Amino acid sequence: MRTTTIGDVKVLLPDLEPDDLDAMTDLADGLTEALVEGAAWRGSHLEDAHVRSSLITGVDAGESTWEAGSLYGCEITRTDFSGATLTGITIERCVITGSRFTGTRLTDVRLKDVLFDGCRFDYAAFHRVVAAGSVAFTDCTLTNGAWSSCRLPRIALRSCDLAGLELDSCHLDGADLRGSRLPGLKGPLENLRGVTLDEDQLPDLTRLTVAALDLTVRNV
């Protein structure tokens, strides 16, 4: 295992060696210490599948359905989860890089020691997603998504694009949003209670406040 630090968040991540892994593509019964490259999992329906200590690269998992199960100690790169439905799964000690979650639905997902780097979550829906440990998003696109009833305290959202993201009944206390784009962020201000911003983000926060309070601003 290795660690990386994003702002004040320290994330424990896997440190896999491809030469120590076995080449596989069949996900039906789960995977352990597997090397998966370019597999076609599009439209798969998985229940209680467990993937451990595996390196997954260039896989097409679009429109798939994952129910329960877990991803533990995995490195996932350039993998497509667009339109997938992830329900009741646990993702722990994983790094997910350059992957696409466009339109993906994540419900009752538990995250612990997870780094999403350079991923796309545009139009994705997070419902009751919980951070049970360190979680960081860096250089990710989360535009026009919808987060509802999520509990994500003290996560890092650094240098991400949050334009048009809608927040509803979310707990983000202590989250680090520095360097992220906030124009068009939607939802009650209560969702942003306790977050950390930088000075350059204050104009966007002001616009959000004006909209949330239905204020009228007029020039003299």
C-alpha positions as CSV (number, residue, x, y, z in Angstrom):
1,M,0.0,0.0,0.0
2,R,1.0,3.6,-0.5
3,T,-0.4,6.9,0.6
4,T,-1.0,10.2,-1.2
5,T,-2.0,13.5,0.3
6,I,-4.6,15.9,-1.4
7,G,-4.8,19.1,0.6
8,D,-5.4,17.9,4.2
9,V,-6.7,14.5,3.1
10,K,-4.4,11.5,3.2
11,V,-5.6,8.6,1.1
12,L,-4.3,5.0,1.5
13,L,-4.0,3.4,-2.0
14,P,-2.9,0.1,-3.5
15,D,0.5,-0.5,-5.0
16,L,0.1,-3.3,-7.5
17,E,2.7,-4.9,-9.7
18,P,1.3,-6.2,-13.0
19,D,3.9,-9.0,-13.1
20,D,2.3,-10.4,-9.9
21,L,-1.2,-10.6,-11.4
22,D,-3.0,-13.2,-13.5
23,A,-4.6,-12.1,-16.8
24,M,-8.4,-12.5,-16.6
25,T,-11.5,-11.2,-18.2
26,D,-14.4,-13.1,-16.6
27,L,-16.0,-11.1,-13.9
28,A,-18.9,-13.4,-13.1
29,D,-17.5,-14.8,-9.9
30,G,-15.4,-11.8,-8.9
31,L,-11.7,-11.3,-9.3
32,T,-8.7,-11.5,-7.0
33,E,-5.1,-10.4,-8.0
34,A,-6.2,-10.1,-11.6
35,L,-4.8,-8.1,-14.6
36,V,-7.7,-7.1,-16.8
37,E,-7.1,-5.2,-20.0
38,G,-9.7,-4.2,-22.6
39,A,-12.4,-6.5,-21.4
40,A,-16.0,-6.1,-22.6
41,W,-18.4,-5.9,-19.6
42,R,-20.9,-3.6,-21.2
43,G,-24.5,-4.4,-19.9
44,S,-23.3,-7.0,-17.4
45,H,-25.5,-7.6,-14.3
46,L,-23.5,-8.5,-11.2
47,E,-24.7,-9.3,-7.8
48,D,-22.4,-9.5,-4.7
49,A,-19.3,-9.7,-6.9
50,H,-16.0,-8.9,-5.1
51,V,-13.0,-7.6,-6.9
52,R,-9.8,-7.5,-4.9
53,S,-6.2,-6.4,-5.5
54,S,-6.7,-6.1,-9.3
55,L,-5.5,-3.9,-12.0
56,I,-8.2,-2.9,-14.5
57,T,-7.4,-1.0,-17.7
58,G,-9.4,0.1,-20.7
59,V,-12.5,-1.9,-19.8
60,D,-16.0,-1.1,-21.2
61,A,-18.4,-1.5,-18.3
62,G,-21.0,0.9,-19.7
63,E,-24.7,0.3,-19.0
64,S,-23.7,-2.4,-16.5
65,T,-25.5,-3.0,-13.1
66,W,-23.5,-3.8,-9.9
67,E,-25.5,-4.7,-6.8
68,A,-23.8,-5.2,-3.5
69,G,-20.3,-6.6,-3.6
70,S,-17.0,-4.6,-3.3
71,L,-13.9,-3.2,-5.0
72,Y,-11.0,-3.4,-2.7
73,G,-7.3,-2.6,-3.3
74,C,-7.8,-2.0,-7.0
75,E,-6.3,0.3,-9.6
76,I,-8.8,1.2,-12.4
77,T,-7.6,3.2,-15.4
78,R,-9.4,4.5,-18.5
79,T,-12.5,2.4,-17.9
80,D,-16.0,3.4,-19.0
81,F,-18.8,3.1,-16.5
82,S,-21.1,5.5,-18.5
83,G,-24.8,4.8,-17.8
84,A,-24.0,2.1,-15.2
85,T,-26.0,1.6,-12.0
86,L,-23.9,0.9,-8.8
87,T,-26.1,0.0,-5.8
88,G,-25.0,-1.0,-2.3
89,I,-21.3,-1.5,-3.2
90,T,-18.2,-0.7,-1.1
91,I,-15.2,0.9,-2.8
92,E,-12.1,0.8,-0.5
93,R,-8.4,1.5,-1.0
94,C,-8.8,2.1,-4.7
95,V,-7.4,4.6,-7.2
96,I,-9.6,5.3,-10.3
97,T,-7.9,7.3,-13.0
98,G,-9.1,8.8,-16.3
99,S,-12.3,6.9,-16.2
100,R,-15.8,7.9,-17.3
101,F,-19.0,7.8,-15.2
102,T,-21.2,10.0,-17.4
103,G,-24.8,9.4,-16.4
104,T,-23.9,6.8,-13.9
105,R,-26.2,6.2,-10.9
106,L,-24.5,5.5,-7.5
107,T,-26.9,4.6,-4.7
108,D,-26.0,3.5,-1.2
109,V,-22.3,3.4,-2.2
110,R,-19.7,3.4,0.6
111,L,-16.3,5.0,-0.1
112,K,-13.2,4.6,2.0
113,D,-9.6,5.6,1.0
114,V,-10.6,6.3,-2.6
115,L,-8.9,8.6,-5.1
116,F,-10.7,9.6,-8.3
117,D,-8.3,11.4,-10.6
118,G,-9.1,12.9,-14.0
119,C,-12.5,11.2,-14.1
120,R,-15.8,12.4,-15.7
121,F,-19.0,12.3,-13.6
122,D,-21.0,14.7,-15.8
123,Y,-24.8,14.1,-15.4
124,A,-24.1,11.4,-12.7
125,A,-26.4,10.9,-9.8
126,F,-25.2,10.3,-6.3
127,H,-27.8,9.2,-3.8
128,R,-27.0,8.3,-0.2
129,V,-23.3,8.0,-1.1
130,V,-21.2,7.9,2.1
131,A,-17.5,8.6,2.8
132,A,-16.5,6.3,5.6
133,G,-12.9,7.4,5.3
134,S,-10.6,9.5,3.2
135,V,-12.0,10.3,-0.3
136,A,-10.5,12.7,-2.9
137,F,-11.6,13.9,-6.3
138,T,-8.8,15.7,-8.3
139,D,-9.2,17.2,-11.8
140,C,-12.6,15.6,-12.2
141,T,-15.6,16.8,-14.1
142,L,-18.8,16.7,-12.1
143,T,-20.9,19.1,-14.2
144,N,-24.7,18.9,-14.2
145,G,-24.8,16.0,-11.8
146,A,-27.2,15.6,-8.8
147,W,-26.1,14.7,-5.3
148,S,-28.9,13.9,-2.8
149,S,-28.7,12.8,0.8
150,C,-25.0,12.2,0.6
151,R,-22.7,12.1,3.6
152,L,-19.3,13.2,2.4
153,P,-17.6,15.1,5.2
154,R,-14.0,16.2,4.9
155,I,-13.6,14.9,1.3
156,A,-11.3,16.8,-1.1
157,L,-12.8,18.1,-4.4
158,R,-9.7,19.9,-5.7
159,S,-9.4,21.5,-9.2
160,C,-12.7,19.9,-10.2
161,D,-15.5,21.3,-12.4
162,L,-18.7,21.5,-10.4
163,A,-20.6,23.8,-12.7
164,G,-24.3,23.0,-12.6
165,L,-24.0,20.4,-9.9
166,E,-27.2,20.1,-7.8
167,L,-26.9,19.4,-4.1
168,D,-29.8,18.3,-2.0
169,S,-29.7,17.4,1.7
170,C,-26.0,16.7,1.5
171,H,-23.5,16.9,4.4
172,L,-20.1,18.2,3.2
173,D,-18.8,19.7,6.4
174,G,-15.0,20.1,6.2
175,A,-14.9,19.3,2.5
176,D,-12.0,21.1,0.6
177,L,-13.3,22.7,-2.6
178,R,-10.3,24.9,-3.3
179,G,-9.4,25.3,-7.0
180,S,-12.8,24.0,-8.2
181,R,-15.2,25.7,-10.6
182,L,-18.5,26.5,-8.9
183,P,-20.6,28.5,-11.5
184,G,-24.2,27.4,-11.6
185,L,-23.9,25.3,-8.5
186,K,-27.5,24.5,-7.4
187,G,-29.2,23.8,-4.1
188,P,-29.7,25.3,-0.6
189,L,-26.7,27.0,1.0
190,E,-27.0,24.6,3.9
191,N,-25.3,22.0,1.7
192,L,-22.1,24.0,1.7
193,R,-21.9,24.5,5.5
194,G,-18.4,24.1,6.7
195,V,-16.6,23.7,3.4
196,T,-13.3,25.3,2.6
197,L,-13.0,27.7,-0.4
198,D,-10.3,30.0,-1.7
199,E,-10.8,33.7,-2.4
200,D,-11.2,33.3,-6.2
201,Q,-14.4,31.2,-5.5
202,L,-16.1,33.9,-3.5
203,P,-17.8,35.6,-6.6
204,D,-19.4,32.2,-7.5
205,L,-20.5,31.8,-3.9
206,T,-22.0,35.3,-3.9
207,R,-24.0,34.5,-7.0
208,L,-25.3,31.2,-5.4
209,T,-26.3,33.2,-2.3
210,V,-28.2,35.8,-4.3
211,A,-30.1,33.0,-6.2
212,A,-30.8,31.0,-3.0
213,L,-32.2,34.0,-1.1
214,D,-34.0,35.4,-4.2
215,L,-32.3,38.7,-3.7
216,T,-32.7,41.6,-6.1
217,V,-29.5,43.4,-7.0
218,R,-29.9,46.9,-8.6
219,N,-27.4,49.5,-9.6
220,V,-28.0,52.9,-8.1
